Amino acid sequence: MNLPNLLTMLRFALIPVYVAVFASDSSNHMKWAFLIVVIAGLTDILDGYLARKYGQVTSVGAMLDPLADKMMMITVILSLLITEHIPWSAGAAIFIRDAGMIVGSAFFHFRGKKTVPANWMGKLTTILYYLAILFIFFELPFARTYLWGVIAFSFITSFIYIFLFVGLNKDEEEQGSAVQSTGEETDKKAPPA
């Protein structure tokens, strides 16, 4: 457990805090709830920066970091759906994409496959979603159109992620096969004892 992973865990802890603030009867509850989303976003940027700068990138962090992002985003989207700030069709598109990424990442991680670390495309998608949430929270007129643009971009990044994942694990399997066949050839060449 290192500082970047602790920041990721903090992001998980902020989810129920967000729900409690968003659901409160305070007149400024939307602003306070959005502030919590911003804090979560800042911890996301900070944990990635620290992990890379100090060489603290771990396989656990590589799996938990995007999971924390997605869980926070799903919670925010659910709260906006329930209060009818965004249409159900947009919510369904977001959930299909994020659920697929979460389930797929967890499934392949526990099968021993390499996970593609969070990269600039994932971070950019997250930032664009945070902007969409800002526009929705403050009820700007173009907020829904912008949200649909971000949803389309998120599907593009998901397809790129899948392509990178397949390539990463294919290279790993080919290297493993090459090492195994080299070992078999060595055994064949070795003189009998």
Summary of the structure (lengths in Angstrom):
residues: 193
radius of gyration: 20.9
end to end distance: 48.3
largest distance: 84.4
contacts: 540
relative contact order: 0.10
helix: 81%
strand: 0%
